[in-house]
């Protein structure tokens, strides 16, 4: 029987907030496949929520997110997104320059920065992954400033894939469907989006964190060595429907 095996692979997971995080589901799949994991936490406030998960996953390194360790790295999952409350809940038209720049720096440029730090550690090639959302491609009510920011993130994936491909480093995004996470709780009327997904998606349901985690596992593995610069939709087909009238 053929299975995905990440034994002797070293990975870094950035952006776990709690046990409901999509990044945590991916970390569990990486670990179950035999990978040696490192995990980070944002600050002292977040540490108590993430530390028990790091112990459960048997991580070899548990560090603040701004610490870089020398060594070998085979894959990296980036799951960081942030916007000021007034910008996330307000119109894009009213977003301040400072708020927009801050959201772009934390949610998008952090991935570019991590790619730069990971590059010398992936001297045998590797896989860089980040999490996106359909609001990067089409307008989603209440997603507001995060739409342009995620669009920039997906464009960055393509450019990084172009630049790092000669070193056999693959770069891809996972566009996850609506999942009830801590990050999603900041979006107004999120329940309406879940209901719309059930009504509109071809599979007539939402997705769960485990399905997103399995997609990340696939992208970290040798099953996807010829896939780079892509946005992989894990959304029950929601993105293909457009304006469908029932």
Residue pairs with C-beta under 8 A, 6 or more apart in sequence:
3 33
4 33
4 217
4 218
4 221
4 223
5 33
5 34
5 221
6 30
6 33
6 34
6 35
6 74
6 75
6 217
6 220
6 221
7 33
7 34
7 35
8 34
8 36
9 34
9 35
9 36
9 74
9 75
9 220
10 35
10 36
10 37
10 38
10 71
10 72
10 73
10 74
11 30
11 35
11 36
11 37
11 38
11 73
11 74
11 75
11 76
11 77
11 220
12 37
12 38
12 39
12 40
12 73
12 75
12 76
12 77
12 118
13 23
13 26
13 27
13 30
13 37
13 38
13 39
13 40
13 76
13 77
13 79
14 23
14 39
14 40
14 65
14 76
14 77
14 78
14 79
14 80
14 114
15 21
15 23
15 40
15 65
15 77
15 78
15 79
15 80
15 131
16 23
16 24
16 27
16 39
16 40
16 41
16 50
16 53
16 79
17 23
17 42
17 46
17 49
17 50
17 181
17 182
17 183
18 24
18 49
18 50
18 53
18 182
19 49
19 53
20 180
20 181
20 182
20 209
21 79
21 181
21 182
21 183
21 209
22 79
22 131
22 176
22 179
22 181
22 209
22 212
22 213
23 77
23 79
23 131
24 53
24 209
25 209
25 210
25 212
25 213
26 77
26 79
26 212
26 213
26 216
26 217
27 37
27 39
27 53
27 57
27 77
27 213
28 57
28 213
29 210
29 213
29 214
29 216
29 217
30 37
30 75
30 77
30 216
30 217
30 220
31 37
31 57
31 58
33 217
33 221
35 74
35 75
35 220
36 60
37 57
37 58
37 59
37 60
38 59
38 60
38 61
38 62
38 63
38 69
39 50
39 53
39 54
39 57
39 59
39 61
39 62
39 63
40 62
40 63
40 64
40 65
40 67
41 47
41 49
41 50
41 51
41 62
41 63
41 64
41 65
42 64
42 65
43 64
50 62
51 62
54 62
61 69
63 69
65 80
68 117
70 121
71 121
72 121
72 123
72 124
73 118
73 121
73 122
73 126
74 122
74 124
74 126
74 127
74 220
75 126
75 127
75 128
75 129
75 219
75 220
76 114
76 118
76 126
76 127
76 128
76 129
77 129
77 130
77 131
77 216
77 220
78 110
78 111
78 114
78 128
78 129
78 130
78 131
79 130
79 131
80 106
80 107
80 110
80 111
81 106
81 107
81 131
81 146
81 149
81 150
81 183
82 102
82 103
82 106
82 107
83 99
83 102
83 103
83 107
83 144
83 145
83 146
83 149
84 99
84 102
84 103
85 186
86 99
87 95
87 96
87 99
87 100
87 103
87 144
87 145
88 144
88 145
88 146
88 186
88 187
89 142
89 144
89 188
90 144
91 144
92 144
92 145
92 147
92 148
95 144
95 145
99 145
100 145
100 148
103 145
103 146
103 149
104 149
104 152
107 146
107 149
107 150
107 153
108 149
108 150
108 152
108 153
108 156
111 128
111 130
111 153
111 156
111 157
111 160
112 156
112 160
114 128
115 128
115 160
115 164
115 171
118 126
118 128
118 169
119 164
119 167
119 169
122 167
122 169
123 167
124 168
125 167
125 168
125 169
125 170
126 168
126 169
126 170
127 169
127 170
127 171
127 172
127 219
127 220
127 224
128 160
128 164
128 169
128 170
128 171
128 172
129 171
129 172
129 173
129 174
129 216
129 219
129 220
130 153
130 157
130 172
130 173
130 174
131 173
131 174
131 176
131 212
132 150
132 153
132 154
132 173
132 174
132 175
132 176
132 231
133 140
133 143
133 146
133 150
133 175
133 176
134 140
134 175
134 177
134 233
134 235
134 238
134 239
135 143
135 146
135 147
135 150
136 147
136 150
136 151
136 153
136 154
136 175
136 231
137 151
137 154
137 175
137 239
138 239
139 147
140 147
140 193
141 189
141 193
142 187
142 188
142 189
142 190
142 193
143 187
153 173
154 173
154 175
154 231
157 171
157 172
157 173
157 229
157 230
157 231
158 171
158 229
160 171
161 170
161 171
161 172
161 228
161 229
162 229
164 170
164 171
165 228
165 229
170 219
170 224
170 225
170 227
170 228
171 228
171 229
172 219
172 224
172 227
172 228
172 229
172 230
172 231
172 232
173 230
173 231
173 232
174 212
174 215
174 216
174 219
174 231
174 232
174 234
175 231
175 232
175 233
175 234
175 235
175 239
176 207
176 212
176 234
176 235
177 197
177 201
177 206
177 207
177 233
177 234
177 235
177 236
177 238
178 184
178 190
178 193
178 194
178 197
178 206
178 207
178 235
178 238
179 206
179 207
179 208
179 209
179 212
180 190
180 194
181 209
184 190
187 193
194 206
197 205
197 206
197 235
197 236
197 238
198 204
198 205
198 206
199 246
200 238
200 241
200 244
201 235
201 236
201 237
201 238
201 241
202 236
202 237
202 240
202 241
203 236
203 237
204 236
205 236
206 236
207 234
207 235
207 236
211 234
212 234
215 232
215 234
218 224
219 227
219 232
233 239
